[in-house]
């Protein structure tokens, strides 16, 4: 009986890792695939290698948290571990069927928290720390990228424009490809550091495969690789094409900021969501770029007094479209228009991120951990599993 349960536990853990591969590959390499820098197959291969590397290094700290700090290790009996992993896998499968990059860490922590609340063994101080960082991380990601988009991005774009590779890529195009794929690998490493624990944390809590981290990381890594080569194709489309039309430079900023946030949290043993941070980076960068059409003082004045009436000194949309800049001087090629002087039709939020797709992503972020936590609580509260 025990051996059958162990097989079931390994199977469910592999199922969770499979769904993690489907979700996290889109987050890590969606911008690279969307910009044409790497193929979906290449992204899957890189995801597998670097996720295993991340899980075997910084990821061990998160495995310890998931396997013994939120609830005591003695709560992770074989049956309880199987049940927790099942709830995580079910919630992630729902998310992947919708083609949305799921919040894997939030879903896994929700299932473990359900176990802890039902048994009265949850460490609320640890949960408080984790939830606090769940709020801080996406807010930080949004504002770092929003400030970058408003104040730095146009200057970087004017001086360091990176182009997607063509049939005969130039040196500049090859450099752009190397950078975006390299940072994608960095994101895959951060995803492994954070997400490997979500697949095998409960198994490690019960020491069901021994005391060494190696078998747990290997199990999760192989499963993540299978997911990356299969169901990740849809989330690659969602992040690479639906959420935003990212040029390579924007992709580099999104990847660098989100991966750094998640790596630092993983090194501290905090399970955090790469999906949430990366998408908030995308939204923040797009919003920051869109706000360049107005100065802060002008926006504040309009909020109080309403928008100004058009007069002869106002440059009309039609005039700009026709090339007549009115009283404004057109910037020279390579120059950056000052904040408040960019035409609204040239920089709009809808061109930089899709609000409908973003709303769908946020809804699934809330739904998946909620589904996992509630199901876990009900089962452990009313069924004699623990």
Phi, psi and omega in degrees: 000316179297318181296323177294320177295322179296317176299319178296319179297315178296320180296316181292321177299319177295323178296319177296314178299322176302314179289327175297317177300320179294325182275310188287333178298320178297321180291317184287318188242004177304311178299321180293318178291318180297329179272359179080016183278337180208151178279167178296323179293317177298320178298319180296318180295315179294321179301316182299311184296311187281335175293319177297318179299315179295319180294328183280347182248263181297335183295338180295330178294321180288324177301319178298319180295312182290334185259012180181352181261323179290314170229154181299151182301330183290351176281342183272069169292169181300315180294319180294320179298317179298317181295315180300313181295326178297317180296320178297311181298321180296314180295320180291324178297318177301316180296316181292329177295333176274357179071029183245134176295115187280157173275087187296314182296318179297322180294316180293315178297324177300316180295318179292321178296323176301319176298315183294319179293318182296327183259357180071024185246005184290142175267101186292333178294315178296316178298322178298319178298316182296312181296322177302315179289333174297329178277319184291319186299308180292327177295316178298315180300316181299310187286326175300315181284330177294315177296319177299316181294323183282318190251331187249324189305311182300324179290319176296319181296321181291331186255333186229043181298127179248132186252151176293148184292138177259196180295323176236082188298139176279176178299321180296319179292320178295323177296316179299318179297315181297320181293312184291324177288321179298316179287331172299321176295323176298320177294320178298321176298314179296322178296319177295319179300323183272321194262341178302322180298331181293333180273325189238000181306310178298323178295320178293323179303320178271002183051043187284343177242018181105182184271340181283147177286340189304308182295329180290315179295320179296316179300311181294319183297316179296317180295319178299319179298318179296317177296323180296325182276351185240271188287352179293342185300325181285318178291332173298321177293320182297310182285322185283333187233320187282316185290321184197155175262087189274125165287168186298318181300316178297321179298319179298318180296313180301313183294315183296315183292310184293319180294321179295316178301312184290322178298315181298319178293320179295319179299332178272001178083016181263118175288118183225161188263118173293325180300315181295311183296317182295317182291323177292331173296317179298312181295317180297317179296317179295317179295318179298319178294322181291333182280358180291350181285347181223145171283155180299319180297320179293319180296320178294320179295320179293326179295330181272312188256352183091166182293145180290150177283148180291140174220189186293338182274355181275133178276121183281158177299317181297322181295318179293318180297328180275357179092004179266105185276002177060237182273357180264142177271133178287133180291150176291155177305133182091343176281161179245125177296143179290157177299132183096351181248358177278137181290136182303325182285349178272331180226103179233150182300322183295333178282343187255330172205151183267110182301324181295315178295322178297317178298322178295321179295312181298319178301317179290330175299321180284320186291314187295312178291329178294315178300316180296314183293315182295314180298318180297314180300313183298317181293312183286338180279324189245353177243142184280069181266316182278000000 
